[in-house]
Amino acid sequence: MEKIHLRRARTHTVLAAFIALVGLVVVFPEHAHAQAPKTKALPPRVGSPEAKPKTKGAVRLVAYNIENLFDDKDDPALSGKNEDLTSAKPAAHKQAAANAIIKLDADIIAMVEVESLEALIEFRDQYLAGRGYDHVVSIDAGDERGIENAVLSRFPIIESRNWVGMQLEGEHPEKDGNRPNEWFGKPLTFHRSPLRVTIEVPADRSSGGAPYQLTLFVVHSKSGRNFNYWREAESKGTLKLIEEFTKDHPDANIAVLGDFNAETQDDSVQEYLRNGFADLFIDRPLDDARSLTHASDRAIDLILYNKALAHEIIRQSRFVLGTPQLDTHADWRTAAKPDGYASDHCPVVVDLTPSDR
């Protein structure tokens, strides 16, 4: 009998302990959850995690490939593989892109991959209302997908133009890498015309007390690893346009900026550097992720400037704003985009003093 009572006592003790444990979880579930370790948000894989404060009295200039800023309206000129009805940029991605622009407090934004002026104005009115971007330009660049180069500005745009279909030096070679080139023998032209825009900062915003003008050549060079020859021809063509412009405007402050689909060491960018332009990040360490601009872990979004503009560039203000990206090895066609995704490119930023010296 004594052994039986002992077994019962042990059983009751174990049962009571189990009930007490269950009761703790049931009665205090919040307490149990509160003890779970918190995870920190990971820093962006490319670019800097935070925006630098804008320099007092400066104008903030940004180059941003916003990635397929398409609206949900059908463009009858686009069909087949270029049909735009399925290309509308998701609202969450638009909001994230707008959040980045707001965080930057950008004054002038040179954009690429914009569907149209109407799509850009719709984006501005829905996501950037009241932010001062009263001056807008977006012009057809000749791209088969319909994407254009564009500018959003807080200051008046006094001139804009582009050169759709302009012939460049040379013709397409027989091979595209190891493949037959579909354009073989045809003359080279701009795949997407650069957009020239001149912006005037009013005297009351200029540190020199007089209106200040800035001319941008917004570029979106041909993509593809086998098209270096095409990008180099586009660089030479853009430099010719700049040369023609400076004949009448010898003291013009000029920036060439956008998506070059090439890095500083590549021939197409070196063409600019050999002809009077400087790269904002010429001294970037190759292993410094903070100055990379694209999900491919490359720095292909650039701001180049001529000697006249060099006096106004505030180099210590430069940075790349990191935004969430897919993993390097993810398939961008099928992989789900991370929370806060805005574009596969990051904005490149610099402040300048709006005063000719």
C-alpha positions in Angstrom: 0.0 0.0 0.0 2.8 2.3 0.8 4.4 1.9 -2.6 1.0 2.6 -4.3 0.6 5.8 -2.3 4.2 6.9 -3.3 3.4 6.3 -7.0 0.2 8.3 -6.7 2.1 11.1 -5.0 4.7 11.3 -7.7 2.0 11.2 -10.4 0.1 14.0 -8.7 3.4 16.1 -8.4 4.2 15.7 -12.1 0.6 16.4 -13.1 0.5 19.5 -10.9 3.8 20.8 -12.4 2.5 20.2 -15.9 -0.8 22.1 -15.1 1.2 24.9 -13.6 3.4 25.2 -16.7 0.4 25.2 -19.0 -1.3 27.7 -16.8 1.6 30.0 -17.0 1.5 30.0 -20.8 -2.3 30.3 -21.0 -2.6 33.0 -18.4 0.5 35.1 -19.4 0.8 34.7 -23.2 1.9 38.3 -23.6 4.7 37.9 -21.1 5.9 34.8 -23.0 5.9 36.7 -26.3 7.6 39.8 -24.8 10.6 37.6 -23.9 11.2 36.7 -27.5 14.4 38.2 -28.9 14.0 41.2 -31.2 15.5 41.2 -34.6 17.3 44.3 -36.0 16.5 45.6 -39.5 19.3 44.7 -41.8 21.2 47.5 -43.5 20.8 47.9 -47.3 23.0 45.6 -49.3 24.0 48.6 -51.5 24.1 52.2 -50.7 24.1 54.0 -47.4 21.4 53.2 -44.8 20.7 56.9 -44.0 20.4 60.1 -46.0 22.8 62.8 -45.2 21.2 66.1 -44.1 21.0 68.6 -47.0 23.7 71.3 -46.9 22.2 74.6 -45.7 21.5 76.9 -48.7 22.4 74.2 -51.2 20.4 72.7 -54.1 20.2 68.9 -53.9 20.6 67.1 -57.2 19.6 63.4 -57.6 20.0 60.8 -60.3 17.4 58.0 -60.0 16.4 55.1 -62.2 12.9 54.6 -60.7 12.4 51.3 -62.5 9.4 51.0 -64.8 7.2 54.0 -63.7 4.3 52.8 -65.8 0.7 53.7 -65.1 -2.3 51.3 -65.5 -3.5 53.0 -68.7 -3.1 51.2 -72.1 -0.7 52.8 -74.6 -2.0 51.7 -78.0 1.4 52.2 -79.5 2.8 49.4 -77.3 1.8 45.8 -78.0 3.2 42.2 -78.1 6.3 41.8 -75.9 6.2 45.5 -75.2 2.5 45.6 -74.1 2.3 48.0 -71.2 -1.0 46.9 -69.5 0.8 44.4 -67.4 3.7 46.7 -66.6 2.1 49.1 -64.1 4.4 49.8 -61.2 2.8 48.5 -58.0 1.4 51.1 -55.6 3.6 49.9 -52.8 6.7 50.3 -54.9 5.6 53.8 -56.0 5.1 54.7 -52.4 8.5 53.4 -51.4 10.2 55.4 -54.2 8.3 58.5 -53.1 9.5 57.9 -49.5 13.1 57.8 -50.7 12.6 61.1 -52.6 11.0 62.7 -49.5 13.8 61.4 -47.2 16.3 63.0 -49.6 14.5 66.4 -49.7 15.7 66.5 -53.3 15.3 69.7 -55.3 16.1 68.4 -58.8 15.6 64.7 -59.7 16.8 63.3 -63.0 14.8 60.2 -63.6 14.9 57.3 -66.1 12.4 54.5 -66.9 9.4 56.8 -66.8 6.6 55.8 -69.1 5.3 59.3 -70.0 4.7 62.8 -68.8 1.2 61.8 -67.8 2.6 58.9 -65.7 5.1 61.1 -64.0 2.5 63.8 -63.2 0.2 61.1 -61.8 3.0 59.8 -59.6 3.9 63.3 -58.4 0.3 64.2 -57.6 -0.5 61.0 -55.8 2.7 60.5 -53.8 4.6 63.8 -53.7 1.8 66.3 -53.4 2.8 69.5 -51.7 6.5 68.8 -52.0 7.2 71.6 -54.5 7.8 69.7 -57.7 5.9 72.1 -59.9 8.2 71.8 -62.9 8.1 68.5 -64.8 9.5 67.3 -68.2 9.4 63.8 -69.8 9.9 63.3 -73.5 9.7 60.3 -75.7 13.3 58.9 -76.0 12.7 56.5 -78.9 12.8 53.3 -76.7 10.7 50.3 -77.9 9.3 49.9 -74.4 8.2 53.5 -74.3 10.4 54.5 -71.3 11.6 58.1 -71.2 14.1 60.3 -69.4 12.5 62.9 -67.2 13.1 65.6 -64.6 11.2 66.7 -61.5 12.2 70.1 -60.2 11.4 72.7 -57.6 12.8 75.3 -59.9 11.7 76.5 -63.4 12.7 74.4 -66.4 13.5 77.0 -69.1 14.5 74.6 -71.9 14.3 71.0 -72.8 15.0 68.8 -75.9 16.2 65.4 -77.1 17.4 63.7 -80.3 15.4 60.6 -81.0 17.0 58.5 -83.8 20.1 60.6 -84.0 22.8 58.7 -86.0 26.1 58.0 -84.2 29.5 56.9 -85.4 29.8 53.4 -86.9 27.4 50.5 -87.4 26.4 47.4 -85.5 28.9 44.5 -85.7 28.1 41.0 -86.9 28.2 39.5 -83.4 26.5 40.4 -80.2 29.0 38.5 -78.0 28.9 35.0 -79.4 25.4 35.4 -80.9 24.4 36.9 -84.3 23.6 40.6 -83.9 20.0 41.4 -84.9 21.1 44.9 -85.9 24.1 43.8 -87.9 25.2 46.4 -90.5 22.7 49.0 -89.4 23.9 52.5 -88.5 24.2 53.1 -84.7 21.7 55.5 -83.2 20.8 56.4 -79.6 18.9 53.5 -78.1 17.3 56.1 -75.8 18.0 59.7 -76.6 19.6 61.8 -73.9 17.4 64.6 -72.5 18.8 68.1 -72.2 17.2 70.2 -69.6 18.2 73.7 -68.3 16.9 74.7 -64.9 17.1 78.2 -63.4 17.4 78.7 -59.7 15.8 82.1 -58.9 17.9 84.9 -57.4 16.3 84.6 -54.0 17.4 81.0 -53.8 20.8 81.6 -55.2 23.7 82.2 -52.9 25.2 84.7 -55.4 22.2 86.9 -55.5 21.5 86.3 -59.2 19.7 83.6 -61.1 21.7 80.4 -61.4 21.4 78.0 -64.3 22.2 74.3 -64.4 22.1 72.2 -67.6 21.5 68.4 -67.3 22.0 65.8 -69.9 20.0 62.9 -68.5 21.1 59.6 -70.0 20.0 56.0 -70.0 22.6 54.1 -72.0 22.0 50.8 -73.7 22.0 47.8 -71.4 23.5 44.4 -71.9 27.0 43.1 -71.3 27.8 42.7 -75.1 26.8 46.3 -76.0 29.9 48.1 -74.8 30.4 49.3 -78.4 26.9 50.8 -78.5 27.4 52.6 -75.1 30.7 54.0 -76.2 29.1 55.4 -79.4 26.3 56.9 -77.3 28.9 58.6 -75.0 30.7 60.1 -78.1 27.3 61.3 -79.5 26.4 62.9 -76.2 29.7 64.6 -76.0 29.2 66.1 -79.5 25.8 67.5 -78.3 27.5 69.0 -75.3 30.2 70.5 -77.5 27.6 72.1 -79.7 25.7 73.5 -76.7 28.8 75.0 -75.1 29.7 76.9 -78.3 26.8 79.2 -77.5 27.0 78.7 -73.7 30.8 78.5 -72.9 30.3 79.0 -69.2 27.4 76.5 -68.8 27.3 74.4 -65.6 26.7 70.9 -67.0 26.0 67.5 -65.4 25.7 64.3 -67.3 23.7 61.9 -65.1 21.5 58.9 -65.0 21.9 55.1 -65.7 25.0 54.5 -67.7 24.8 50.7 -67.6 28.5 50.9 -67.1 31.0 51.6 -64.4 33.6 54.3 -64.1 36.4 52.0 -65.5 34.4 51.1 -68.6 35.2 52.7 -72.0 31.9 54.4 -72.3 32.4 56.3 -69.0 36.1 56.9 -69.6 35.1 58.7 -72.8 33.5 61.4 -70.7 36.5 61.5 -68.3 38.9 62.0 -71.1 36.8 64.9 -72.4 36.6 67.3 -69.4 34.1 65.6 -67.1 34.7 64.3 -63.5 33.0 61.5 -61.8 31.4 62.3 -58.4 32.7 59.0 -57.0 35.9 58.6 -58.9 37.7 57.6 -55.7 35.1 55.0 -54.6 36.7 51.8 -53.2 35.6 48.8 -55.2 34.8 46.9 -52.0 32.7 49.7 -50.5 29.0 48.7 -50.8 27.9 52.2 -49.7 28.8 53.7 -53.1 27.2 50.9 -55.2 24.0 51.8 -56.9 22.4 48.6 -58.4 21.0 45.3 -57.3 23.8 43.6 -59.3 26.3 45.0 -56.8 27.6 47.5 -59.4 27.9 51.3 -59.5 26.2 52.1 -62.8 24.2 55.2 -61.8 26.5 58.2 -62.1 26.7 62.0 -61.8 29.5 63.5 -64.0 30.2 67.2 -64.1 32.2 69.7 -66.2 34.8 72.2 -65.0 32.3 75.0 -64.6 30.1 73.0 -62.3 33.0 71.6 -60.3 33.2 74.9 -58.3 29.7 74.4 -57.0 29.8 70.7 -56.2 29.9 70.0 -52.4 31.8 66.7 -52.5 31.4 65.9 -48.8 27.6 65.8 -49.4 27.7 63.0 -51.9 26.1 59.6 -51.1 24.0 56.8 -52.5 20.7 56.2 -50.6 20.3 52.4 -50.0 16.9 50.9 -50.6 15.8 47.3 -50.1 17.0 45.0 -52.9 16.6 41.4 -54.0 19.4 39.0 -53.1 22.1 39.1 -55.7 21.3 35.5 -56.8 17.5 35.9 -56.9 15.7 35.8 -60.2 14.3 39.3 -60.7 11.6 38.0 -63.0 10.0 35.7 -60.5 11.3 36.4 -56.9 9.0 38.3 -54.6 10.3 41.8 -53.9 11.3 42.6 -50.3 9.2 45.0 -48.1 9.9 48.6 -48.9 11.1 47.8 -52.4 11.2 50.9 -54.7 13.5 50.1 -57.6 16.5 47.9 -58.5 18.6 51.1 -58.6 19.4 53.5 -55.7 19.3 57.3 -55.9 22.7 59.0 -56.3 22.8 62.4 -54.5 25.0 65.5 -54.3 24.4 69.1 -53.0 25.7 72.1 -55.0 26.1 75.7 -54.2 23.8 77.7 -56.6 26.3 80.5 -57.4 28.6 80.9 -60.3 32.2 81.6 -59.2 
